[in-house]
């Protein structure tokens, strides 16, 4: 078990492996309707390889340990 600070801005779900590439994928795209956005997100998910998902999961323990080692202070990735 890794003890961690009760809150760290470096471990919220919005910063995990998935969201940065998804934001880049959607950057500068405009959608007239919610359905278009939804389909674009599904297309992004479908376009990612198994290695992409595995790397995101495999990187989590090291990321958590970095947060603990830095006593919950801000980390630049």
N, C-alpha and C positions, 0 to 999 in steps of 0.2 A: 504494500500500500504506500502511495506517495502522499504525504501530507502537503496541503497547499493552502495558500491564503484564502480567506473566505470570498474575496473578490479580486480578480485581476482582469484588467482590460485586454490582456493577451490570450485569454482562453474562452471568450464568448463564442457561441456557435457561429456567429456571423463572420468570424475570422478563420474558420477552418478551411481546409484545403479546397473545398468546393467553391466557395463564394467569390474569391478573387478571380479565378478563370471565368466564372459565370458573369460577373460584372463586366469583364473585358469583352466577352462574347456579345453581351447586350448593348455595349457602349455605342452611342449614337444611333441605335435603332429606334424607330418610332412605331407605335402601334395605335391604330384607330380604335381597336376594340380589345377587350380583355382576352378574348379567344386567341388573337394573334400573339399576344405576349405568352400565353399559356403554351401554345404550340412551339414557339421559339425556345422556351425553357425545356420542353420535352425533347426537342431536336438536339439541344446542347447535351442533355443527359444521355441520349442515345448515341451521340457521337464520341463519347468518352470510352476509352479502352478499359479493360479489366485492370491493366497496370496503373491507370490513373486512380481508380478507386482504391486499389491495394496500397499505393503509395500514401494516399491520404490517411488511411487507417494505420499503416505502419509508422508514420511520422508522429502520431499523437503522443506516445509515451515520452519521446525525446522533447517534444514541445512542452508537455506538462512539467517535466523535470527542469527545463530551462526557466520556467516561471517560478518554480520552487527555489531553485538555486539563486535567482535574482530577488528573492524575498517579495515577489509580487510586483516589483517595480516595472515600469514601462520597458518594453523590449522592441528594438527595431529589427524587423525581419528583412 
